Amino acid sequence: MAQIVYCDYHLTIRGWIKGTQRWDDGTLTNVNPPGDSALTVRYTAPINRPPYVTTQWKTDKTDKLNELLKLYGDLPDELKALAL
C-alpha cells in the first residue's frame, strides 16, 4: 500500500482544505491552492525521519490570518491527531 510522502493543507474561510498530495509510489494529486488561502502548511513523512510540518506560505494580512487561526486552529485536525 502506498504511503504519503507529503500533503499540503490550506487555511481558508471554510477551514483547512487538503491540497496537493505526493505518494511514495510516484502518484501526485496536484491541487491548485484556493484563492482565499491565508496559510499553507506541508506535512512531510520521510522514510528515514519522523514526520514534520513546515509553513509553505502565509498571507501578509495578519488580521485575516489571526482570525482564521483562532477559528480553525494552527493545524488541521488530522495533523493534530498525529501528535507532531
PDB file with one MODEL, atoms N, CA, C and O in Angstrom:
MODEL        1
ATOM      1  N   MET A   1       0.842  -1.173   0.000  1.00  0.00           N
ATOM      2  CA  MET A   1       0.000   0.000   0.000  1.00  0.00           C
ATOM      3  C   MET A   1       0.891   1.241   0.000  1.00  0.00           C
ATOM      4  O   MET A   1       1.881   1.299   0.730  1.00  0.00           O
ATOM      5  N   ALA A   2       0.547   2.211  -0.801  1.00  0.00           N
ATOM      6  CA  ALA A   2       1.339   3.435  -0.924  1.00  0.00           C
ATOM      7  C   ALA A   2       1.236   4.266   0.356  1.00  0.00           C
ATOM      8  O   ALA A   2       0.196   4.309   1.014  1.00  0.00           O
ATOM      9  N   GLN A   3       2.330   4.914   0.680  1.00  0.00           N
ATOM     10  CA  GLN A   3       2.408   5.799   1.841  1.00  0.00           C
ATOM     11  C   GLN A   3       2.518   7.245   1.361  1.00  0.00           C
ATOM     12  O   GLN A   3       3.091   7.515   0.305  1.00  0.00           O
ATOM     13  N   ILE A   4       1.970   8.158   2.135  1.00  0.00           N
ATOM     14  CA  ILE A   4       2.056   9.578   1.790  1.00  0.00           C
ATOM     15  C   ILE A   4       3.492  10.057   1.977  1.00  0.00           C
ATOM     16  O   ILE A   4       4.133   9.721   2.973  1.00  0.00           O
ATOM     17  N   VAL A   5       3.988  10.823   1.046  1.00  0.00           N
ATOM     18  CA  VAL A   5       5.301  11.462   1.165  1.00  0.00           C
ATOM     19  C   VAL A   5       5.107  12.887   1.679  1.00  0.00           C
ATOM     20  O   VAL A   5       5.789  13.321   2.608  1.00  0.00           O
ATOM     21  N   TYR A   6       4.164  13.615   1.060  1.00  0.00           N
ATOM     22  CA  TYR A   6       3.796  14.927   1.586  1.00  0.00           C
ATOM     23  C   TYR A   6       2.375  15.274   1.180  1.00  0.00           C
ATOM     24  O   TYR A   6       1.821  14.730   0.225  1.00  0.00           O
ATOM     25  N   CYS A   7       1.802  16.208   1.946  1.00  0.00           N
ATOM     26  CA  CYS A   7       0.456  16.697   1.675  1.00  0.00           C
ATOM     27  C   CYS A   7       0.376  18.147   2.132  1.00  0.00           C
ATOM     28  O   CYS A   7       0.783  18.486   3.243  1.00  0.00           O
ATOM     29  N   ASP A   8      -0.153  18.995   1.261  1.00  0.00           N
ATOM     30  CA  ASP A   8      -0.353  20.403   1.593  1.00  0.00           C
ATOM     31  C   ASP A   8      -1.754  20.622   2.151  1.00  0.00           C
ATOM     32  O   ASP A   8      -2.709  19.955   1.752  1.00  0.00           O
ATOM     33  N   TYR A   9      -1.857  21.564   3.076  1.00  0.00           N
ATOM     34  CA  TYR A   9      -3.137  21.970   3.653  1.00  0.00           C
ATOM     35  C   TYR A   9      -3.213  23.482   3.596  1.00  0.00           C
ATOM     36  O   TYR A   9      -2.232  24.168   3.884  1.00  0.00           O
ATOM     37  N   HIS A  10      -4.379  24.009   3.224  1.00  0.00           N
ATOM     38  CA  HIS A  10      -4.585  25.444   3.066  1.00  0.00           C
ATOM     39  C   HIS A  10      -5.640  25.913   4.057  1.00  0.00           C
ATOM     40  O   HIS A  10      -6.724  25.336   4.142  1.00  0.00           O
ATOM     41  N   LEU A  11      -5.319  26.960   4.801  1.00  0.00           N
ATOM     42  CA  LEU A  11      -6.270  27.561   5.740  1.00  0.00           C
ATOM     43  C   LEU A  11      -7.063  28.628   4.997  1.00  0.00           C
ATOM     44  O   LEU A  11      -6.494  29.584   4.469  1.00  0.00           O
ATOM     45  N   THR A  12      -8.388  28.457   4.961  1.00  0.00           N
ATOM     46  CA  THR A  12      -9.276  29.350   4.226  1.00  0.00           C
ATOM     47  C   THR A  12     -10.442  29.762   5.122  1.00  0.00           C
ATOM     48  O   THR A  12     -10.531  29.337   6.274  1.00  0.00           O
ATOM     49  N   ILE A  13     -11.327  30.588   4.585  1.00  0.00           N
ATOM     50  CA  ILE A  13     -12.513  30.981   5.351  1.00  0.00           C
ATOM     51  C   ILE A  13     -13.449  29.792   5.595  1.00  0.00           C
ATOM     52  O   ILE A  13     -14.336  29.873   6.445  1.00  0.00           O
ATOM     53  N   ARG A  14     -13.264  28.713   4.875  1.00  0.00           N
ATOM     54  CA  ARG A  14     -14.052  27.487   5.058  1.00  0.00           C
ATOM     55  C   ARG A  14     -13.353  26.477   5.975  1.00  0.00           C
ATOM     56  O   ARG A  14     -13.862  25.378   6.194  1.00  0.00           O
ATOM     57  N   GLY A  15     -12.195  26.851   6.504  1.00  0.00           N
ATOM     58  CA  GLY A  15     -11.413  25.956   7.353  1.00  0.00           C
ATOM     59  C   GLY A  15     -10.207  25.418   6.596  1.00  0.00           C
ATOM     60  O   GLY A  15      -9.799  25.973   5.576  1.00  0.00           O
ATOM     61  N   TRP A  16      -9.647  24.333   7.109  1.00  0.00           N
ATOM     62  CA  TRP A  16      -8.481  23.707   6.481  1.00  0.00           C
ATOM     63  C   TRP A  16      -8.926  22.853   5.300  1.00  0.00           C
ATOM     64  O   TRP A  16      -9.819  22.016   5.431  1.00  0.00           O
ATOM     65  N   ILE A  17      -8.300  23.069   4.147  1.00  0.00           N
ATOM     66  CA  ILE A  17      -8.613  22.353   2.910  1.00  0.00           C
ATOM     67  C   ILE A  17      -7.381  21.574   2.484  1.00  0.00           C
ATOM     68  O   ILE A  17      -6.282  22.124   2.414  1.00  0.00           O
ATOM     69  N   LYS A  18      -7.569  20.289   2.200  1.00  0.00           N
ATOM     70  CA  LYS A  18      -6.449  19.460   1.736  1.00  0.00           C
ATOM     71  C   LYS A  18      -6.090  19.846   0.310  1.00  0.00           C
ATOM     72  O   LYS A  18      -6.967  20.096  -0.517  1.00  0.00           O
ATOM     73  N   GLY A  19      -4.789  19.890   0.031  1.00  0.00           N
ATOM     74  CA  GLY A  19      -4.300  20.274  -1.291  1.00  0.00           C
ATOM     75  C   GLY A  19      -3.504  19.159  -1.950  1.00  0.00           C
ATOM     76  O   GLY A  19      -3.857  17.984  -1.857  1.00  0.00           O
ATOM     77  N   THR A  20      -2.438  19.542  -2.608  1.00  0.00           N
ATOM     78  CA  THR A  20      -1.593  18.607  -3.348  1.00  0.00           C
ATOM     79  C   THR A  20      -1.057  17.509  -2.443  1.00  0.00           C
ATOM     80  O   THR A  20      -0.667  17.756  -1.301  1.00  0.00           O
ATOM     81  N   GLN A  21      -1.044  16.271  -2.982  1.00  0.00           N
ATOM     82  CA  GLN A  21      -0.516  15.121  -2.247  1.00  0.00           C
ATOM     83  C   GLN A  21       0.460  14.352  -3.134  1.00  0.00           C
ATOM     84  O   GLN A  21       0.228  14.193  -4.332  1.00  0.00           O
ATOM     85  N   ARG A  22       1.548  13.880  -2.540  1.00  0.00           N
ATOM     86  CA  ARG A  22       2.521  13.024  -3.228  1.00  0.00           C
ATOM     87  C   ARG A  22       2.641  11.725  -2.433  1.00  0.00           C
ATOM     88  O   ARG A  22       2.737  11.739  -1.206  1.00  0.00           O
ATOM     89  N   TRP A  23       2.634  10.605  -3.155  1.00  0.00           N
ATOM     90  CA  TRP A  23       2.724   9.275  -2.548  1.00  0.00           C
ATOM     91  C   TRP A  23       4.040   8.622  -2.945  1.00  0.00           C
ATOM     92  O   TRP A  23       4.639   8.992  -3.956  1.00  0.00           O
ATOM     93  N   ASP A  24       4.495   7.651  -2.153  1.00  0.00           N
ATOM     94  CA  ASP A  24       5.786   7.015  -2.417  1.00  0.00           C
ATOM     95  C   ASP A  24       5.796   6.140  -3.668  1.00  0.00           C
ATOM     96  O   ASP A  24       6.864   5.728  -4.120  1.00  0.00           O
ATOM     97  N   ASP A  25       4.643   5.854  -4.225  1.00  0.00           N
ATOM     98  CA  ASP A  25       4.599   5.095  -5.478  1.00  0.00           C
ATOM     99  C   ASP A  25       4.689   6.013  -6.695  1.00  0.00           C
ATOM    100  O   ASP A  25       4.572   5.562  -7.834  1.00  0.00           O
ATOM    101  N   GLY A  26       4.902   7.323  -6.440  1.00  0.00           N
ATOM    102  CA  GLY A  26       5.038   8.291  -7.520  1.00  0.00           C
ATOM    103  C   GLY A  26       3.753   9.013  -7.876  1.00  0.00           C
ATOM    104  O   GLY A  26       3.776   9.948  -8.676  1.00  0.00           O
ATOM    105  N   THR A  27       2.640   8.603  -7.305  1.00  0.00           N
ATOM    106  CA  THR A  27       1.367   9.257  -7.582  1.00  0.00           C
ATOM    107  C   THR A  27       1.393  10.691  -7.051  1.00  0.00           C
ATOM    108  O   THR A  27       1.822  10.938  -5.924  1.00  0.00           O
ATOM    109  N   LEU A  28       0.938  11.615  -7.861  1.00  0.00           N
ATOM    110  CA  LEU A  28       0.834  13.017  -7.466  1.00  0.00           C
ATOM    111  C   LEU A  28      -0.571  13.495  -7.773  1.00  0.00           C
ATOM    112  O   LEU A  28      -1.029  13.415  -8.913  1.00  0.00           O
ATOM    113  N   THR A  29      -1.247  13.987  -6.762  1.00  0.00           N
ATOM    114  CA  THR A  29      -2.547  14.617  -6.934  1.00  0.00           C
ATOM    115  C   THR A  29      -2.314  16.113  -6.768  1.00  0.00           C
ATOM    116  O   THR A  29      -2.200  16.612  -5.649  1.00  0.00           O
ATOM    117  N   ASN A  30      -2.246  16.821  -7.887  1.00  0.00           N
ATOM    118  CA  ASN A  30      -1.947  18.244  -7.862  1.00  0.00           C
ATOM    119  C   ASN A  30      -3.240  19.042  -7.714  1.00  0.00           C
ATOM    120  O   ASN A  30      -4.170  18.882  -8.505  1.00  0.00           O
ATOM    121  N   VAL A  31      -3.293  19.891  -6.707  1.00  0.00           N
ATOM    122  CA  VAL A  31      -4.470  20.716  -6.424  1.00  0.00           C
ATOM    123  C   VAL A  31      -4.018  22.171  -6.336  1.00  0.00           C
ATOM    124  O   VAL A  31      -3.109  22.489  -5.569  1.00  0.00           O
ATOM    125  N   ASN A  32      -4.633  23.044  -7.102  1.00  0.00           N
ATOM    126  CA  ASN A  32      -4.316  24.468  -7.012  1.00  0.00           C
ATOM    127  C   ASN A  32      -4.792  25.004  -5.669  1.00  0.00           C
ATOM    128  O   ASN A  32      -5.885  24.664  -5.215  1.00  0.00           O
ATOM    129  N   PRO A  33      -3.979  25.841  -5.032  1.00  0.00           N
ATOM    130  CA  PRO A  33      -4.391  26.419  -3.754  1.00  0.00           C
ATOM    131  C   PRO A  33      -5.656  27.270  -3.935  1.00  0.00           C
ATOM    132  O   PRO A  33      -5.795  27.962  -4.944  1.00  0.00           O
ATOM    133  N   PRO A  34      -6.573  27.223  -2.968  1.00  0.00           N
ATOM    134  CA  PRO A  34      -7.763  28.070  -3.044  1.00  0.00           C
ATOM    135  C   PRO A  34      -7.357  29.546  -3.064  1.00  0.00           C
ATOM    136  O   PRO A  34      -6.365  29.934  -2.447  1.00  0.00           O
ATOM    137  N   GLY A  35      -8.127  30.352  -3.773  1.00  0.00           N
ATOM    138  CA  GLY A  35      -7.825  31.773  -3.899  1.00  0.00           C
ATOM    139  C   GLY A  35      -7.911  32.536  -2.590  1.00  0.00           C
ATOM    140  O   GLY A  35      -7.315  33.604  -2.451  1.00  0.00           O
ATOM    141  N   ASP A  36      -8.651  31.995  -1.628  1.00  0.00           N
ATOM    142  CA  ASP A  36      -8.804  32.687  -0.348  1.00  0.00           C
ATOM    143  C   ASP A  36      -7.895  32.121   0.741  1.00  0.00           C
ATOM    144  O   ASP A  36      -8.140  32.343   1.926  1.00  0.00           O
ATOM    145  N   SER A  37      -6.854  31.397   0.352  1.00  0.00           N
ATOM    146  CA  SER A  37      -5.919  30.843   1.339  1.00  0.00           C
ATOM    147  C   SER A  37      -5.225  31.947   2.109  1.00  0.00           C
ATOM    148  O   SER A  37      -4.852  32.981   1.554  1.00  0.00           O
ATOM    149  N   ALA A  38      -5.057  31.705   3.409  1.00  0.00           N
ATOM    150  CA  ALA A  38      -4.305  32.625   4.255  1.00  0.00           C
ATOM    151  C   ALA A  38      -2.992  31.995   4.721  1.00  0.00           C
ATOM    152  O   ALA A  38      -2.064  32.693   5.129  1.00  0.00           O
ATOM    153  N   LEU A  39      -2.932  30.660   4.652  1.00  0.00           N
ATOM    154  CA  LEU A  39      -1.762  29.938   5.129  1.00  0.00           C
ATOM    155  C   LEU A  39      -1.723  28.585   4.435  1.00  0.00           C
ATOM    156  O   LEU A  39      -2.761  27.951   4.245  1.00  0.00           O
ATOM    157  N   THR A  40      -0.538  28.144   4.058  1.00  0.00           N
ATOM    158  CA  THR A  40      -0.350  26.808   3.510  1.00  0.00           C
ATOM    159  C   THR A  40       0.756  26.125   4.302  1.00  0.00           C
ATOM    160  O   THR A  40       1.859  26.654   4.439  1.00  0.00           O
ATOM    161  N   VAL A  41       0.442  24.934   4.825  1.00  0.00           N
ATOM    162  CA  VAL A  41       1.443  24.121   5.510  1.00  0.00           C
ATOM    163  C   VAL A  41       1.601  22.812   4.756  1.00  0.00           C
ATOM    164  O   VAL A  41       0.689  22.363   4.063  1.00  0.00           O
ATOM    165  N   ARG A  42       2.775  22.206   4.904  1.00  0.00           N
ATOM    166  CA  ARG A  42       3.039  20.917   4.266  1.00  0.00           C
ATOM    167  C   ARG A  42       3.424  19.898   5.327  1.00  0.00           C
ATOM    168  O   ARG A  42       4.367  20.099   6.093  1.00  0.00           O
ATOM    169  N   TYR A  43       2.675  18.802   5.356  1.00  0.00           N
ATOM    170  CA  TYR A  43       3.007  17.647   6.180  1.00  0.00           C
ATOM    171  C   TYR A  43       3.916  16.762   5.341  1.00  0.00           C
ATOM    172  O   TYR A  43       3.561  16.377   4.227  1.00  0.00           O
ATOM    173  N   THR A  44       5.092  16.440   5.877  1.00  0.00           N
ATOM    174  CA  THR A  44       6.054  15.604   5.173  1.00  0.00           C
ATOM    175  C   THR A  44       6.359  14.391   6.035  1.00  0.00           C
ATOM    176  O   THR A  44       6.587  14.514   7.238  1.00  0.00           O
ATOM    177  N   ALA A  45       6.361  13.207   5.405  1.00  0.00           N
ATOM    178  CA  ALA A  45       6.615  11.962   6.121  1.00  0.00           C
ATOM    179  C   ALA A  45       7.769  11.213   5.453  1.00  0.00           C
ATOM    180  O   ALA A  45       7.535  10.280   4.685  1.00  0.00           O
ATOM    181  N   PRO A  46       9.021  11.612   5.739  1.00  0.00           N
ATOM    182  CA  PRO A  46      10.155  10.914   5.149  1.00  0.00           C
ATOM    183  C   PRO A  46      10.283   9.498   5.696  1.00  0.00           C
ATOM    184  O   PRO A  46       9.834   9.209   6.806  1.00  0.00           O
ATOM    185  N   ILE A  47      10.886   8.637   4.925  1.00  0.00           N
ATOM    186  CA  ILE A  47      11.045   7.243   5.346  1.00  0.00           C
ATOM    187  C   ILE A  47      12.007   7.123   6.523  1.00  0.00           C
ATOM    188  O   ILE A  47      11.780   6.324   7.431  1.00  0.00           O
ATOM    189  N   ASN A  48      13.074   7.906   6.511  1.00  0.00           N
ATOM    190  CA  ASN A  48      14.143   7.745   7.499  1.00  0.00           C
ATOM    191  C   ASN A  48      14.083   8.718   8.667  1.00  0.00           C
ATOM    192  O   ASN A  48      14.974   8.713   9.516  1.00  0.00           O
ATOM    193  N   ARG A  49      13.047   9.553   8.727  1.00  0.00           N
ATOM    194  CA  ARG A  49      12.929  10.539   9.792  1.00  0.00           C
ATOM    195  C   ARG A  49      11.486  10.633  10.260  1.00  0.00           C
ATOM    196  O   ARG A  49      10.576  10.173   9.570  1.00  0.00           O
ATOM    197  N   PRO A  50      11.271  11.224  11.424  1.00  0.00           N
ATOM    198  CA  PRO A  50       9.892  11.428  11.879  1.00  0.00           C
ATOM    199  C   PRO A  50       9.179  12.448  10.982  1.00  0.00           C
ATOM    200  O   PRO A  50       9.833  13.302  10.382  1.00  0.00           O
ATOM    201  N   PRO A  51       7.866  12.369  10.886  1.00  0.00           N
ATOM    202  CA  PRO A  51       7.098  13.347  10.109  1.00  0.00           C
ATOM    203  C   PRO A  51       7.245  14.744  10.715  1.00  0.00           C
ATOM    204  O   PRO A  51       7.519  14.903  11.904  1.00  0.00           O
ATOM    205  N   TYR A  52       7.054  15.746   9.860  1.00  0.00           N
ATOM    206  CA  TYR A  52       7.131  17.125  10.329  1.00  0.00           C
ATOM    207  C   TYR A  52       6.239  18.005   9.463  1.00  0.00           C
ATOM    208  O   TYR A  52       5.811  17.608   8.379  1.00  0.00           O
ATOM    209  N   VAL A  53       5.966  19.216   9.968  1.00  0.00           N
ATOM    210  CA  VAL A  53       5.118  20.187   9.265  1.00  0.00           C
ATOM    211  C   VAL A  53       5.924  21.462   9.076  1.00  0.00           C
ATOM    212  O   VAL A  53       6.581  21.937  10.002  1.00  0.00           O
ATOM    213  N   THR A  54       5.868  22.012   7.862  1.00  0.00           N
ATOM    214  CA  THR A  54       6.526  23.287   7.569  1.00  0.00           C
ATOM    215  C   THR A  54       5.511  24.250   6.962  1.00  0.00           C
ATOM    216  O   THR A  54       4.550  23.835   6.314  1.00  0.00           O
ATOM    217  N   THR A  55       5.741  25.526   7.181  1.00  0.00           N
ATOM    218  CA  THR A  55       4.914  26.561   6.554  1.00  0.00           C
ATOM    219  C   THR A  55       5.448  26.799   5.155  1.00  0.00           C
ATOM    220  O   THR A  55       6.633  27.085   4.981  1.00  0.00           O
ATOM    221  N   GLN A  56       4.588  26.682   4.156  1.00  0.00           N
ATOM    222  CA  GLN A  56       4.973  26.905   2.769  1.00  0.00           C
ATOM    223  C   GLN A  56       4.701  28.340   2.328  1.00  0.00           C
ATOM    224  O   GLN A  56       5.429  28.899   1.508  1.00  0.00           O
ATOM    225  N   TRP A  57       3.642  28.926   2.883  1.00  0.00           N
ATOM    226  CA  TRP A  57       3.240  30.279   2.500  1.00  0.00           C
ATOM    227  C   TRP A  57       2.271  30.807   3.534  1.00  0.00           C
ATOM    228  O   TRP A  57       1.503  30.047   4.124  1.00  0.00           O
ATOM    229  N   LYS A  58       2.308  32.127   3.757  1.00  0.00           N
ATOM    230  CA  LYS A  58       1.262  32.770   4.576  1.00  0.00           C
ATOM    231  C   LYS A  58       1.043  34.185   4.072  1.00  0.00           C
ATOM    232  O   LYS A  58       1.948  34.831   3.545  1.00  0.00           O
ATOM    233  N   THR A  59      -0.174  34.639   4.250  1.00  0.00           N
ATOM    234  CA  THR A  59      -0.555  35.970   3.819  1.00  0.00           C
ATOM    235  C   THR A  59       0.139  37.037   4.668  1.00  0.00           C
ATOM    236  O   THR A  59       0.546  36.780   5.801  1.00  0.00           O
ATOM    237  N   ASP A  60       0.262  38.213   4.112  1.00  0.00           N
ATOM    238  CA  ASP A  60       0.781  39.335   4.891  1.00  0.00           C
ATOM    239  C   ASP A  60      -0.358  40.089   5.588  1.00  0.00           C
ATOM    240  O   ASP A  60      -0.122  41.076   6.285  1.00  0.00           O
ATOM    241  N   LYS A  61      -1.582  39.620   5.393  1.00  0.00           N
ATOM    242  CA  LYS A  61      -2.757  40.206   6.058  1.00  0.00           C
ATOM    243  C   LYS A  61      -2.918  39.524   7.418  1.00  0.00           C
ATOM    244  O   LYS A  61      -3.710  38.594   7.569  1.00  0.00           O
ATOM    245  N   THR A  62      -2.163  39.995   8.392  1.00  0.00           N
ATOM    246  CA  THR A  62      -2.093  39.310   9.683  1.00  0.00           C
ATOM    247  C   THR A  62      -3.423  39.270  10.421  1.00  0.00           C
ATOM    248  O   THR A  62      -3.691  38.308  11.140  1.00  0.00           O
ATOM    249  N   ASP A  63      -4.269  40.294  10.263  1.00  0.00           N
ATOM    250  CA  ASP A  63      -5.581  40.275  10.930  1.00  0.00           C
ATOM    251  C   ASP A  63      -6.415  39.103  10.420  1.00  0.00           C
ATOM    252  O   ASP A  63      -7.016  38.370  11.205  1.00  0.00           O
ATOM    253  N   LYS A  64      -6.446  38.936   9.104  1.00  0.00           N
ATOM    254  CA  LYS A  64      -7.189  37.828   8.492  1.00  0.00           C
ATOM    255  C   LYS A  64      -6.622  36.491   8.954  1.00  0.00           C
ATOM    256  O   LYS A  64      -7.372  35.592   9.333  1.00  0.00           O
ATOM    257  N   LEU A  65      -5.302  36.361   8.921  1.00  0.00           N
ATOM    258  CA  LEU A  65      -4.659  35.114   9.324  1.00  0.00           C
ATOM    259  C   LEU A  65      -4.964  34.789  10.783  1.00  0.00           C
ATOM    260  O   LEU A  65      -5.344  33.661  11.099  1.00  0.00           O
ATOM    261  N   ASN A  66      -4.802  35.752  11.660  1.00  0.00           N
ATOM    262  CA  ASN A  66      -5.058  35.513  13.092  1.00  0.00           C
ATOM    263  C   ASN A  66      -6.507  35.126  13.357  1.00  0.00           C
ATOM    264  O   ASN A  66      -6.777  34.278  14.208  1.00  0.00           O
ATOM    265  N   GLU A  67      -7.437  35.741  12.637  1.00  0.00           N
ATOM    266  CA  GLU A  67      -8.853  35.406  12.793  1.00  0.00           C
ATOM    267  C   GLU A  67      -9.107  33.940  12.403  1.00  0.00           C
ATOM    268  O   GLU A  67      -9.806  33.212  13.110  1.00  0.00           O
ATOM    269  N   LEU A  68      -8.532  33.523  11.273  1.00  0.00           N
ATOM    270  CA  LEU A  68      -8.722  32.136  10.819  1.00  0.00           C
ATOM    271  C   LEU A  68      -8.029  31.144  11.745  1.00  0.00           C
ATOM    272  O   LEU A  68      -8.569  30.068  12.005  1.00  0.00           O
ATOM    273  N   LEU A  69      -6.853  31.480  12.244  1.00  0.00           N
ATOM    274  CA  LEU A  69      -6.164  30.597  13.190  1.00  0.00           C
ATOM    275  C   LEU A  69      -6.980  30.441  14.469  1.00  0.00           C
ATOM    276  O   LEU A  69      -7.029  29.357  15.050  1.00  0.00           O
ATOM    277  N   LYS A  70      -7.613  31.510  14.902  1.00  0.00           N
ATOM    278  CA  LYS A  70      -8.458  31.461  16.102  1.00  0.00           C
ATOM    279  C   LYS A  70      -9.673  30.559  15.867  1.00  0.00           C
ATOM    280  O   LYS A  70     -10.069  29.799  16.751  1.00  0.00           O
ATOM    281  N   LEU A  71     -10.256  30.647  14.677  1.00  0.00           N
ATOM    282  CA  LEU A  71     -11.442  29.849  14.341  1.00  0.00           C
ATOM    283  C   LEU A  71     -11.123  28.368  14.133  1.00  0.00           C
ATOM    284  O   LEU A  71     -11.840  27.496  14.624  1.00  0.00           O
ATOM    285  N   TYR A  72     -10.042  28.092  13.403  1.00  0.00           N
ATOM    286  CA  TYR A  72      -9.793  26.724  12.931  1.00  0.00           C
ATOM    287  C   TYR A  72      -8.544  26.056  13.489  1.00  0.00           C
ATOM    288  O   TYR A  72      -8.305  24.877  13.226  1.00  0.00           O
ATOM    289  N   GLY A  73      -7.753  26.787  14.250  1.00  0.00           N
ATOM    290  CA  GLY A  73      -6.554  26.217  14.848  1.00  0.00           C
ATOM    291  C   GLY A  73      -5.346  26.317  13.933  1.00  0.00           C
ATOM    292  O   GLY A  73      -5.463  26.617  12.745  1.00  0.00           O
ATOM    293  N   ASP A  74      -4.176  26.056  14.517  1.00  0.00           N
ATOM    294  CA  ASP A  74      -2.932  26.232  13.783  1.00  0.00           C
ATOM    295  C   ASP A  74      -2.556  25.043  12.910  1.00  0.00           C
ATOM    296  O   ASP A  74      -1.609  25.121  12.128  1.00  0.00           O
ATOM    297  N   LEU A  75      -3.295  23.942  13.039  1.00  0.00           N
ATOM    298  CA  LEU A  75      -3.100  22.761  12.185  1.00  0.00           C
ATOM    299  C   LEU A  75      -4.446  22.107  11.906  1.00  0.00           C
ATOM    300  O   LEU A  75      -5.371  22.239  12.707  1.00  0.00           O
ATOM    301  N   PRO A  76      -4.572  21.404  10.782  1.00  0.00           N
ATOM    302  CA  PRO A  76      -5.783  20.628  10.531  1.00  0.00           C
ATOM    303  C   PRO A  76      -5.936  19.541  11.603  1.00  0.00           C
ATOM    304  O   PRO A  76      -4.939  19.057  12.140  1.00  0.00           O
ATOM    305  N   ASP A  77      -7.150  19.165  11.907  1.00  0.00           N
ATOM    306  CA  ASP A  77      -7.408  18.151  12.946  1.00  0.00           C
ATOM    307  C   ASP A  77      -6.649  16.858  12.703  1.00  0.00           C
ATOM    308  O   ASP A  77      -6.136  16.258  13.648  1.00  0.00           O
ATOM    309  N   GLU A  78      -6.568  16.415  11.449  1.00  0.00           N
ATOM    310  CA  GLU A  78      -5.900  15.135  11.190  1.00  0.00           C
ATOM    311  C   GLU A  78      -4.401  15.200  11.494  1.00  0.00           C
ATOM    312  O   GLU A  78      -3.792  14.173  11.793  1.00  0.00           O
ATOM    313  N   LEU A  79      -3.805  16.378  11.422  1.00  0.00           N
ATOM    314  CA  LEU A  79      -2.397  16.507  11.799  1.00  0.00           C
ATOM    315  C   LEU A  79      -2.245  16.616  13.303  1.00  0.00           C
ATOM    316  O   LEU A  79      -1.262  16.120  13.855  1.00  0.00           O
ATOM    317  N   LYS A  80      -3.180  17.245  13.975  1.00  0.00           N
ATOM    318  CA  LYS A  80      -3.147  17.322  15.433  1.00  0.00           C
ATOM    319  C   LYS A  80      -3.200  15.926  16.023  1.00  0.00           C
ATOM    320  O   LYS A  80      -2.549  15.655  17.032  1.00  0.00           O
ATOM    321  N   ALA A  81      -3.960  15.042  15.413  1.00  0.00           N
ATOM    322  CA  ALA A  81      -4.118  13.677  15.906  1.00  0.00           C
ATOM    323  C   ALA A  81      -2.803  12.893  15.802  1.00  0.00           C
ATOM    324  O   ALA A  81      -2.626  11.902  16.510  1.00  0.00           O
ATOM    325  N   LEU A  82      -1.888  13.316  14.939  1.00  0.00           N
ATOM    326  CA  LEU A  82      -0.604  12.627  14.778  1.00  0.00           C
ATOM    327  C   LEU A  82       0.391  13.025  15.867  1.00  0.00           C
ATOM    328  O   LEU A  82       1.468  12.437  15.972  1.00  0.00           O
ATOM    329  N   ALA A  83       0.032  14.017  16.672  1.00  0.00           N
ATOM    330  CA  ALA A  83       0.879  14.488  17.776  1.00  0.00           C
ATOM    331  C   ALA A  83       2.276  14.823  17.304  1.00  0.00           C
ATOM    332  O   ALA A  83       3.265  14.308  17.824  1.00  0.00           O
ATOM    333  N   LEU A  84       2.343  15.697  16.309  1.00  0.00           N
ATOM    334  CA  LEU A  84       3.647  16.117  15.774  1.00  0.00           C
ATOM    335  C   LEU A  84       4.381  16.981  16.756  1.00  0.00           C
ATOM    336  O   LEU A  84       5.494  17.425  16.476  1.00  0.00           O
TER     337      LEU A  84
ENDMDL
END
